[in-house]
Amino acid sequence: MKIVVIGGTGLIGSKLANKLRDHKQEAVAAAPNTGVNTLTGEGLAEALKDASVVVDVSNSPSWEDAAVLKFFETSTRNLLSYEGAAGVGHHVALSVVGTDRLSESGYFRAKIAQEKLIKESSIPYSIVHATQFFEFLKGLADISMVGDKVHLPPVLFQPMAADDVASGVARIAVGTPVNGIIEIAGPEQFRVDELVRRRLASLQDSREIVADPNALYSGAKLSERTLVPEKDARLGETSFETWLTQPGAQIPSAPQPAGVAVVNREKESHQKAS
Ligand SMILES: NC(=O)c1ccc[n+]([C@@H]2O[C@H](COP(=O)([O-])OP(=O)(O)OC[C@H]3O[C@@H](n4cnc5c(N)ncnc54)[C@H](OP(=O)(O)O)[C@@H]3O)[C@@H](O)[C@H]2O)c1
């Protein structure tokens, strides 16, 4: 099968394209620097010619509220329309566990809009909800700074290795469309503040972590289980300690795009005042 990976040069996309080739599929990595731009439509018709499946693991270069919404709405509309014309039989998209519970966040409103377009289209689909990637833990610290300290909510999550995300998405891409959501997650639960503290320690990063119940995640207030998947989530194999021993863990992740409001100072000062 010809499977087009939109965002095929990114963290998940590059791993996914390799795993699909391991499954003996013809995987085409599509991204602006391979001449395919889902925002403008450039290169899409050619890339999708004779494709059976399209997997969208792209991400917006900016996470500012309006920009990220425009990215996911425009690129998803374009993709679905070109897929219809090319006769693609399965649209797979990567999203995040708990997306529907995170509408206070501009980033997650954009993911909700992406999912809505997919559900409303006539193309058979599978939406994969993954938990946070281990590779994202340092980035999570970077976007959670208040002064020189990292403020994080002490709530549960079940993060996973990007390798396991790619394996999970690859399996779904070669399967039958579920026309619904499949959750994938890591094998263990942690508290967000505790695991980011361990990740920074592994990088000899001395920033102090503050467990702050008012800290927001990408602009949204979290409760204890907002980020936790359902019991039937498909679990990856890689534990956090095993991942730490792998070469990928020695590389701190790239800085996250600007425009992510993290700690709710307004609510905090309001609470102090009241
Ligand atoms: N971070 C997490 O913990 C987490 C958890 C669950 C799900 N997710 C989801 O996982 C997905 C992938 O994340 P990632 O970290 O692998 O992303 P990433 O490394 O930032 O890669 C993004 C990819 O999108 C491509 N792209 C950007 N603009 C494009 C455009 N106009 N047309 C086509 N491609 C474009 C990029 O190409 P260039 O490099 O050429 O710009 C790149 O290949 C996202 O949708 C995210 O919501 C993330």
The ligand as an SDF file (V2000), in Angstrom:
LIG
                    3D

 48 52  0  0  0  0  0  0  0  0999 V2000
    4.0530   16.4690   22.1390 N   0  0  0  0  0  0  0  0  0  0  0  0
    3.2920   15.5120   22.6700 C   0  0  0  0  0  0  0  0  0  0  0  0
    3.5510   15.0440   23.7940 O   0  0  0  0  0  0  0  0  0  0  0  0
    2.1030   14.9710   21.8830 C   0  0  0  0  0  0  0  0  0  0  0  0
    1.2810   14.0170   22.4810 C   0  0  0  0  0  0  0  0  0  0  0  0
    0.2490   13.4390   21.7230 C   0  0  0  0  0  0  0  0  0  0  0  0
    0.0360   13.8340   20.4000 C   0  0  0  0  0  0  0  0  0  0  0  0
    0.8350   14.8080   19.8450 N   0  0  0  0  0  0  0  0  0  0  0  0
    0.5890   15.1760   18.4230 C   0  0  0  0  0  0  0  0  0  0  0  0
    1.6140   14.5980   17.6370 O   0  0  0  0  0  0  0  0  0  0  0  0
    1.6620   15.2880   16.3830 C   0  0  0  0  0  0  0  0  0  0  0  0
    3.0940   15.3100   15.8720 C   0  0  0  0  0  0  0  0  0  0  0  0
    3.9570   15.8800   16.8210 O   0  0  0  0  0  0  0  0  0  0  0  0
    5.5410   15.9240   16.5810 P   0  0  0  0  0  0  0  0  0  0  0  0
    6.1420   16.3190   17.8910 O   0  0  0  0  0  0  0  0  0  0  0  0
    6.0100   14.6950   15.8730 O   0  0  0  0  0  0  0  0  0  0  0  0
    5.6610   17.1750   15.5770 O   0  0  0  0  0  0  0  0  0  0  0  0
    6.9910   17.8350   14.9940 P   0  0  0  0  0  0  0  0  0  0  0  0
    8.2130   17.0450   15.3340 O   0  0  0  0  0  0  0  0  0  0  0  0
    6.9440   19.2870   15.3670 O   0  0  0  0  0  0  0  0  0  0  0  0
    6.7820   17.6930   13.4050 O   0  0  0  0  0  0  0  0  0  0  0  0
    5.8000   18.4560   12.7610 C   0  0  0  0  0  0  0  0  0  0  0  0
    5.7890   18.0480   11.3000 C   0  0  0  0  0  0  0  0  0  0  0  0
    4.7510   18.8060   10.6470 O   0  0  0  0  0  0  0  0  0  0  0  0
    5.2990   19.3130    9.4310 C   0  0  0  0  0  0  0  0  0  0  0  0
    4.5800   20.4860    8.9660 N   0  0  0  0  0  0  0  0  0  0  0  0
    4.5770   21.7450    9.4990 C   0  0  0  0  0  0  0  0  0  0  0  0
    3.8630   22.5630    8.7140 N   0  0  0  0  0  0  0  0  0  0  0  0
    3.4080   21.8260    7.6550 C   0  0  0  0  0  0  0  0  0  0  0  0
    2.6450   22.1200    6.4960 C   0  0  0  0  0  0  0  0  0  0  0  0
    2.1710   23.3500    6.2580 N   0  0  0  0  0  0  0  0  0  0  0  0
    2.3950   21.1210    5.6240 N   0  0  0  0  0  0  0  0  0  0  0  0
    2.8610   19.8520    5.8510 C   0  0  0  0  0  0  0  0  0  0  0  0
    3.5880   19.5200    6.9300 N   0  0  0  0  0  0  0  0  0  0  0  0
    3.8670   20.5000    7.8220 C   0  0  0  0  0  0  0  0  0  0  0  0
    6.7450   19.6040    9.7890 C   0  0  0  0  0  0  0  0  0  0  0  0
    7.5210   19.7810    8.6030 O   0  0  0  0  0  0  0  0  0  0  0  0
    8.8080   20.7630    8.6120 P   0  0  0  0  0  0  0  0  0  0  0  0
    9.7810   20.1480    9.5680 O   0  0  0  0  0  0  0  0  0  0  0  0
    9.2630   20.7450    7.1870 O   0  0  0  0  0  0  0  0  0  0  0  0
    8.3180   22.0910    9.0820 O   0  0  0  0  0  0  0  0  0  0  0  0
    7.0940   18.3430   10.5410 C   0  0  0  0  0  0  0  0  0  0  0  0
    7.3710   17.2890    9.6420 O   0  0  0  0  0  0  0  0  0  0  0  0
    0.9850   16.6470   16.6100 C   0  0  0  0  0  0  0  0  0  0  0  0
   -0.1930   16.7150   15.8530 O   0  0  0  0  0  0  0  0  0  0  0  0
    0.6520   16.6550   18.1060 C   0  0  0  0  0  0  0  0  0  0  0  0
   -0.6000   17.2700   18.3700 O   0  0  0  0  0  0  0  0  0  0  0  0
    1.8570   15.3620   20.5510 C   0  0  0  0  0  0  0  0  0  0  0  0
  1  2  1  0
  2  3  2  0
  2  4  1  0
  4  5  1  0
  4 48  2  0
  5  6  2  0
  6  7  1  0
  7  8  2  0
  8  9  1  0
  8 48  1  0
  9 10  1  0
  9 46  1  0
 10 11  1  0
 11 12  1  0
 11 44  1  0
 12 13  1  0
 13 14  1  0
 14 15  2  0
 14 16  1  0
 14 17  1  0
 17 18  1  0
 18 19  2  0
 18 20  1  0
 18 21  1  0
 21 22  1  0
 22 23  1  0
 23 24  1  0
 23 42  1  0
 24 25  1  0
 25 26  1  0
 25 36  1  0
 26 27  1  0
 26 35  1  0
 27 28  2  0
 28 29  1  0
 29 30  1  0
 29 35  2  0
 30 31  1  0
 30 32  2  0
 32 33  1  0
 33 34  2  0
 34 35  1  0
 36 37  1  0
 36 42  1  0
 37 38  1  0
 38 39  2  0
 38 40  1  0
 38 41  1  0
 42 43  1  0
 44 45  1  0
 44 46  1  0
 46 47  1  0
M  CHG  2   8   1  16  -1
M  END
$$$$
